[in-house]
Amino acid sequence: MVGDDAQLYTIEGIAASVLILTTVYLVLTTTVVFTPGETHIYDMQLEQLGSDVLAAMDNAPSWNDPNDPYPQSPLEAAIEQNQPVVFSELFLTYCNATTEERRDDLRFSANITYRNETSGQVGSKLFAGSQYNREHAVTVTRWVNIDNTGNTQPGLDLREQSVLLEVLLWRG
Amino acid sequence: MARLNEEGQWIILMGFIICVGIFFLAILLNQSILVGQTTAESVIEFPKTDIQDLRSELRMLTFRYPADPGSMADSIDDITAISLYNKAAVVRILESGGQITEIHYNNGVTTYDETILWWNF
């Protein structure tokens, strides 16, 4: 006959072992679980940051004339006058700003897409940025209105037009 | 015939309860992955910035070219053509007398239609 003494101790032992097992299971799975979701959230944040930066660059720092609420923005000036260096510096300054002294390390590659009015063809050209080497990247875009005066960007028509600036953004 | 042993039923009951507990926790964890991923995905998929950007550009056009319908029509043609080429989005913008009256946007997933009476953002 099997002795039936100390059944409570047995129960306690088994319950404790199950608790330990559950804890180990929880700890192991949580670390694995978060990875797939996280990349999406980072993408989301990076995309928001990029479009915010482009929106900030597409607004003039100041305006005085109440009849002209949209003076030329730094972004428009950089594209019109073909100044990829000016654009890069401003873009990276805004993008890599952190609350600490340390700078973030974001990199980008910017494309301009434009329409040729006579042929009706849509073309695309590299504007600024560093080479893209298969890092995980997000795309942000911004419509940029181009004036017909002083437009020296090669490939663009000499007229008032809207071009699409497309920026590929990734963490370096 | 062996007699059915009724001892230690508590142990079996505890075992069952804890089994159900673990199973429940596993289901919760399993769902939590999906929740995080699908939320982030649906946020990325929704073309929020595209629509905001399109609206702000059109608003700017109405203020920049109030007396120049030609330039405005040119820019609208640019936006339509480039949207289709680059973003695979069908955009149709109706304009009359230097004012943009309607915006229609469809990228296959999201449709956005707006009639503009007054630009109040």
Contacts between the chains, C-beta under 8 A, distances in Angstrom:
chain1	res1	chain2	res2	distance
A	2	B	5	7.9
A	2	B	7	7.3
A	4	B	7	5.0
A	4	B	8	7.4
A	7	B	7	7.6
A	7	B	8	6.0
A	7	B	10	6.6
A	7	B	11	7.1
A	10	B	8	7.5
A	10	B	11	6.3
A	11	B	10	5.7
A	11	B	11	5.6
A	11	B	14	5.6
A	14	B	11	6.4
A	14	B	14	6.6
A	14	B	15	7.0
A	15	B	14	5.9
A	15	B	18	6.9
A	18	B	15	7.8
A	18	B	18	4.6
A	18	B	22	7.6
A	22	B	18	7.7
A	22	B	21	7.4
A	22	B	22	5.7
A	22	B	25	6.9
A	25	B	22	7.3
A	25	B	26	7.9
A	26	B	25	6.9
A	26	B	29	7.6
A	29	B	29	5.5
A	30	B	29	7.5
A	33	B	29	6.2
A	33	B	32	6.7
A	33	B	33	5.1
A	34	B	36	7.8
A	36	B	33	6.6
A	36	B	37	5.9
A	37	B	33	6.2
A	37	B	36	3.3
A	37	B	37	4.9
A	37	B	40	6.5
A	38	B	36	7.9
A	40	B	36	7.6
A	40	B	37	6.0
A	40	B	40	3.3
A	40	B	41	5.9
A	40	B	44	6.6
A	41	B	36	7.4
A	41	B	40	5.1
A	43	B	40	7.4
A	43	B	44	6.1
A	44	B	40	5.5
A	44	B	43	5.5
A	44	B	44	5.6
A	47	B	44	6.9
A	47	B	49	7.1
A	48	B	49	7.6
A	51	B	49	4.3
A	51	B	52	8.0
A	51	B	53	7.2
A	55	B	53	7.6
A	55	B	56	7.4
A	68	B	63	7.7
A	68	B	64	8.0
A	69	B	63	5.4
A	70	B	60	4.9
A	70	B	63	5.4
A	70	B	64	5.6
A	113	B	82	5.3
A	113	B	85	7.0
A	113	B	86	5.0
A	114	B	78	7.5
A	114	B	82	7.4
A	115	B	77	7.1
A	115	B	78	4.8
A	115	B	81	4.9
A	115	B	82	6.0
A	117	B	74	6.9
A	117	B	77	8.0
A	120	B	81	7.4
A	122	B	81	5.5
A	122	B	82	5.8
A	122	B	85	4.2
A	122	B	86	7.4
A	124	B	86	7.5
A	140	B	49	6.9
A	141	B	49	7.7
A	141	B	50	7.1
A	141	B	53	6.7
A	141	B	86	7.7
A	141	B	87	7.2
A	142	B	53	5.8
A	143	B	53	5.7
A	143	B	54	6.8
A	143	B	56	7.9
A	143	B	57	3.8
A	143	B	79	6.6
A	145	B	57	6.7
A	145	B	60	6.0
A	145	B	61	6.8
A	145	B	64	6.7
A	145	B	75	6.7
A	148	B	71	8.0
A	159	B	71	7.5
A	159	B	74	6.3
A	160	B	65	7.2
A	160	B	68	7.6
A	160	B	71	4.1
A	160	B	74	6.5
A	160	B	75	6.7
A	161	B	74	6.0
A	161	B	75	5.9
A	161	B	78	5.2
A	162	B	57	6.3
A	162	B	61	7.6
A	162	B	75	4.3
A	162	B	78	4.4
A	162	B	79	5.3
A	162	B	82	7.6
A	163	B	78	7.0
A	163	B	82	7.4
A	164	B	82	4.8
A	164	B	86	5.8
A	166	B	86	6.8
